[in-house]
């Protein structure tokens, strides 16, 4: 019903003992307990992406690089991907914030920024920007 997802230090390559995040297996539980609220949409989107990564067979942690957080560091066998999830990056400030943590990762594994923005695509500094619905419907990462 509720899963604890540990934080992983992307520089030190170790699981951190504190600051884990929690995700639910069914959003209906949250809505039943607290009622529906648009204010929870960013967390719901993160939860949906987490569930999809787990469904695809990834081991998922929350990444930490310096003082920044990467929403997900996902590993399946030798494959590693990093993902940031945001409702929108309509402002330059939000785009910079979402890119900053992914840009701080020094390896060459794929990095994704997933949003609900209607016009997305392309690759900026090695970060692929994709729409969340397209990510969920794709067979690939």
N, C-alpha and C positions, 0 to 999 in steps of 0.2 A: 504494500500500500504506500509506504513512504520509504524512500531510499536515501541513504547518506552517501554523498559523493565527496571524496577527499580532495584537498588541494594538493597540487603537485608543483614543486619548485622547478621551473623549467631551466634555471641556471645550474642548480645543484643536483638536478635529476633525482630528487627524493620526495617521498610523500611527506607532507607537513602534518604535524600532530594536532593542529587546531584549525579553526576557520573553515570547516567543511560546510557544504551547502546541502540542502535537502530538496528532493523533488518528489512529486506525488505520481502514482500510477494512474489516477483518474481525477480529472479536473472537477468532476461532479462533487467530489468530497469537499473540495475547497469552497465551491459555490454553495453547497448545503450548509457548511459550517458558518461561512461569512457572508453569503449572498453574492450576487454577481456585481462586479465593478469594473468599468473600463480602465481604472487605475492599475489593475493587476495584469493588463495585457502584456507588458514586457516580460514579466515573470512567466506567464502562460506560454508565450512563444519560446522562451528558453526551455521550459519543461517539455514542450512538444518536440523540439529539436533533440533534447537529451533522450527522450523515449525513442525517437527514430534512430539515433546513433546506436542505442542499445539493441534495437530490433535488427540492425544491420550487423551486429556482432562485434561492435567496438567495446573495449574497456574505456570508460570515460572518467576523466578527472577534470577538476577546475584548475586551470593553470595560473601560476603566479610568476611574474617576471619583474624583479625589483619590487616596486610598490604598486605595479599595475596587475590587473586581473585579465586573464584570457578566459572567456566563458567556458570553452571546452578544449581539452587536449585529448584526442581520441586515438586509440591504438588498436589495430587488428593485425595480428602476426607482426610482420616487419613494417607495416604501413602506419604512418602517423599523420594526422591532420589536426589543424587548429581552426577553431571557429569562434567568431563573435556574432552575437544575435542582438539585433536592435529593431524596434518598431519602424523607425525611419532615421535617415541621416540627412534630413532636409536642410539643416543648418551646417555651416562650415565648422563650427565648434564641435558639434556632435560627430561629424565625419572624422575630424582630427582625433577626438577622444577614442573612437572605436578603432581607428587605424593604429594609434600609438602603441597599444600593447602588442598587436600582431607584428608591427615593424620592429619591435624590440627583440623579437626571437631571431637568433643568429643562424639557425639551421635552414635547410632548403626544403623542408616539408611543406605541402600545400597549406595555404592559409585562405580562409573564406570569411567574408562578411555577409551575413544573411539578414535581409530586411523585407519589409512589406512595400517598399517604395515601388511605384509602378514602372519607372524607367530605370532599369539597372543593367548591369553587364560590364564587361571589360575587366581590366586588370590594372591596378594601380600599385606600383612598388611591390609586385608579387602577390598582392591580395586580390582574390577573385570576389567580385561583388555579385551575389545571386539573390533572387527572390526566394523567400521561404517556401511558398507553394511549389515552385519549380524544384527546389532542393528535395522536398518531401516526395515528389512524384518521380524523381530520377532514380536510376539504378546505381549510379555512381555516388561518390562522396560529394 
